[in-house]
């Protein structure tokens, strides 16, 4: 198994965030990247969902100290969207609040049969052009993320 890195995912039984990264549920392939960006303090993820996959929930944690859950969203208004804004009003139920301030975070997205997550994330660029995301300190577009062999 490849060692997890920021926004690199590997097979495991459940989402598990620690200093070494996050892992996927067994139904998901190894090595799927998700994109991250920040606009006006709001963290946005690009998750390359496979056909038929849906998002049911997302979360943002403080991975340091007590690992406190800072924000949770359940029931997105568009569960098939690959663009997921954490803290956006497009969720049926939300708890907590968060504005990105440059400190380390961990994020995850759940669906009925899958989970995606990113390991401990340090600096996320706040000046990316529209449609461009950060993956392992490199920039990439959503369509490029979709081209990963993972479905």
QUIRA-V737495 format. One record per backbone hydrogen bond with DSSP energy under -0.5 kcal/mol. CO is the residue of the C=O (numbers start at 1). NH is the residue of the N-H. E is the energy in kcal/mol with one decimal. If there is no record, write none. Layout:
# QUIRA-V737495
co	nh	e
CO	NH	E
CO	NH	E
This chain:
# QUIRA-V737495
co	nh	e
5	8	-2.5
5	119	-0.6
7	34	-0.8
9	31	-2.8
10	24	-4.0
18	21	-1.2
21	18	-1.0
24	12	-1.7
25	28	-2.0
29	32	-0.6
32	9	-0.6
35	46	-2.2
36	134	-3.3
37	44	-3.0
39	42	-2.1
41	43	-0.5
41	100	-3.4
42	39	-2.2
43	86	-2.8
44	37	-1.9
45	47	-0.6
45	84	-2.8
46	35	-2.3
46	48	-0.6
47	49	-2.3
50	53	-2.3
56	75	-2.8
57	110	-2.8
58	73	-2.7
59	108	-1.9
60	70	-2.2
60	71	-1.8
61	63	-0.8
61	106	-1.8
64	67	-1.6
68	62	-3.0
68	70	-0.6
70	97	-0.9
71	60	-2.4
72	95	-2.3
73	58	-2.3
74	92	-0.6
74	93	-2.0
75	92	-2.5
78	81	-1.6
79	55	-3.0
82	47	-3.0
82	84	-0.6
83	85	-0.5
84	45	-3.0
84	86	-0.6
85	87	-0.6
85	88	-1.1
90	77	-2.6
93	74	-3.1
95	72	-2.2
105	121	-3.4
106	61	-3.3
107	118	-2.2
108	59	-2.4
109	116	-3.2
110	56	-3.4
110	57	-1.7
114	111	-2.8
115	25	-0.6
116	109	-3.3
118	107	-0.8
120	122	-0.5
121	105	-1.9
125	38	-1.0
129	132	-1.8
131	142	-1.1
133	140	-2.3
134	36	-1.6
135	138	-1.8
138	135	-3.0
140	133	-3.3
141	145	-1.9
142	146	-2.2
143	147	-0.9
145	148	-1.5
148	150	-1.3
